[in-house]
Amino acid sequence: MVLNHRRVTDPRDMAALAHPLRLDLLELLMVNGAMTASQAGRSLGESPSNISWHLRKLAEHGFVRQNATGPGRARPWRIVAESLSWGDDAADSASSAALRDVALERELQLLRAALAEHSERPQEWRDATRLTSDRLWLTAAEARELGDRIAALAEPYAGRIAEPGSRPADARLVAMMNWLVPARPEQAGPTC
């Protein structure tokens, strides 16, 4: 299954996303499906009124939509796209950088929390957890190819986000983040 993807380029849309609670809300709706503000508030430890306010902000920018049927507060919210990206094609590089920084800090907090709980997890999950750091000498084309290959490895599992019935009974939500960036300012390789 191909996920519905949205490329975010408008600085106003990026500003709407650049809030940790809004990113948490999008992930919650992506993973659990449609939820009311009250349900989402319970899951995130926030008041329904605060959640409603943030959901309305996300809706103004087309990231979520409220179901059209049912009484006001009982109408669940759902995500519009299961996948979001932004980058160099942004209309405002400062907005793109701000969103990137919020998203990256959120991922680092998730990593820190997971590592803090690592010893309490079942052995099979301790064995499955990976934290690696590599330095590779690559050309730009090789870096692009490696990134594409990593994305292709994850693709067969991506449909499980939108189709909860396709998740194995013993599956759990796993965070995977990778990046390929130049490790230092441009420098020549060894001349051995």
C-alpha positions, -999 to +999 in steps of 0.1 A: +000+000+000+013+035-009+009+060+019-008+093+011+021+118+011+022+156+014+052+178+006+050+209+028+065+240+012+043+269+025+060+287+055+026+291+072+020+254+070+054+247+084+048+271+113+016+253+121+035+220+123+065+234+142+049+226+176+058+194+195+022+187+206+009+191+171+035+166+159+024+143+187-012+147+176-004+138+140+015+107+151-013+096+175-039+099+147-017+082+122-010+052+146-045+049+162-068+062+135-096+087+140-101+100+175-121+127+193-103+156+210-112+140+244-097+106+234-066+123+221-063+144+252-065+113+274-038+096+254-015+126+255-022+138+290-037+171+278-071+188+282-097+183+255-099+220+250-062+224+244-062+194+220-092+209+202-074+242+197-044+224+182-065+202+160-083+232+146-050+249+139-038+217+121-072+216+102-067+252+090-036+241+072-051+209+058-032+183+080-063+169+097-100+168+090-130+163+114-156+137+104-187+155+090-212+133+108-221+131+145-225+157+172-198+183+176-175+170+202-182+134+193-169+138+158-135+122+155-105+138+138-083+120+112-051+127+094-052+137+058-017+124+048+002+095+065+035+109+054+049+145+054+081+159+041+097+193+037+131+206+026+151+227+002+120+235-020+104+253+009+092+289+002+111+301+033+143+283+045+139+297+080+105+281+084+118+248+071+148+249+095+125+257+125+103+227+116+133+205+111+147+215+145+114+208+163+110+174+146+146+165+152+144+174+189+112+154+192+129+123+177+159+127+200+136+129+231+119+097+218+153+080+215+164+091+250+132+078+265+135+045+247+171+041+258+162+049+294+136+021+294+158-003+274+168-026+304+131-030+314+120-043+280+117-080+271+150-096+259+136-100+223+131-062+221+165-055+237+181-077+211+161-060+183+170-025+193+198-009+172+217+023+177+245+027+152+267+054+140+288+051+109+311+073+089+314+063+052+333+078+023+306+082-003+300+102-035+268+122-036+254+096-060+263+067-036+248+086-007+215+091-026+215+054-036+221+043+000+193+065+013+169+051-014+179+016-005+172+022+032+138+037+023+130+007+001+138-017+030+112+001+052+085+004+025+069-030+028+060-022+065+047+013+058+012+002+049+007-011+085+003+025+096-029+031+076-042-005+078-042-017+115-055-051+105-023-058+086-002-055+118+010-088+133-004-094+168+030-091+184+040-060+165+046-027+183+052+008+170+090+012+163+107+045+156+133+044+128+153+075+119+183+077+097+202+105+080+229+108+055+247+141+059+282+153+052+300+147+086+323+177+083+329+207+061+340+196+026+374+180+027+394+157+005+396+121+012+428+103+022+454+102-006+469+068+003 
